[in-house]
Amino acid sequence: MDVRFRIGTQGWNYDTWSGRFYPPGTKSIDRLELYSRLFNTVEIDSTFYAMPPAGRFRSWYERTPPDFVFTAKLPREITHDARLVGVDDLLIEFCNRASELREKLGPLLVQLPPDMGVGERPAVDAFVRSLPRELDFAIEFRDVDWFDTETFDLLHDLDVALAVSVGPWMTTDVALDVARRAPGRFQYMRWLGSPRHQELNAGMVAARDADLERWAERILELLPGKPTVYAYFNNDYQGHSPESARRLQALTGGEPADPERLREQPDLFGTV
């Protein structure tokens, strides 16, 4: 598995994956260990909704292989509720807890609210300057007005990556161009969809393979200038994020994760 390419999903604990990705009857507690047998990274989605205790980060560390990498969203209490203002103590506490992942901790994601426009630039500027330099960060904007020289210069000067997110707020053409110009030593890309929480049991619900081919070309084009790639799919992008991740793995020259490998050894986990 090429460790330059960290391609995975946004979260791992989904009931709808049982029988399609995880073996039927897999217990929730076993899902991360199974997931980490096939993918070498995951974006922790649950940290957005509440800050986990330090012990949970330690548990995630212990249940995954040595070469596995986690990225994690900052809590919405910081990004959406406080809108980055007056959050120094919360930021330090979250970073301290996330650091329990030790060498398995990848970039932390600052996902800004969709209604956070350039009128709040002073808050974003001050917050980015307050980020601890010993950790890697990527910041995601959902308003295209942010993609200007002032933003890019700030991120470049502070060595913060721009997370390029693909969703209803930005066309593929615009997103591909932003990815080409994005600051950062690494590539951080996210694919989302709409509507949220759609029914996922009928298989892939959105045919976006042509777009994925274009993304694979752009990712490879940016090498070796940005040699490490973090790429994550949510279920709403095509209907089943493990399959989307598998397709991007293949398009970037990797060997796609094969869920059948998990079904060959169900006795190891006592799940069936």
Buried (B, 14 or more C-beta within 10 A) or exposed (E): BEEBBBBBBBBBEBEEBBBBBBBEEBEEEBBBBBBBBBBBBBBBBBBBEEBBEBEBBBBBBEBBEEEBBBBBBBBBBBBBEBBBEEBEEBBEBBBEBBBBBEEBBBBBBBBBBEEBBEEBBEBBBEBBEEBEEEEBBBBBBBBEEBBEEEBBEBBBEBEBBBBBBBBEBBEBEBBBBBBEEBBBEBBBBBBBBEEEEEEBEEEBBBEBEEBBEBBBEBBEEBBEEBEBBBBBBBBBBBBBBBBBBBBBBBBBEBEBBEBEEBEEEBEEBEBE
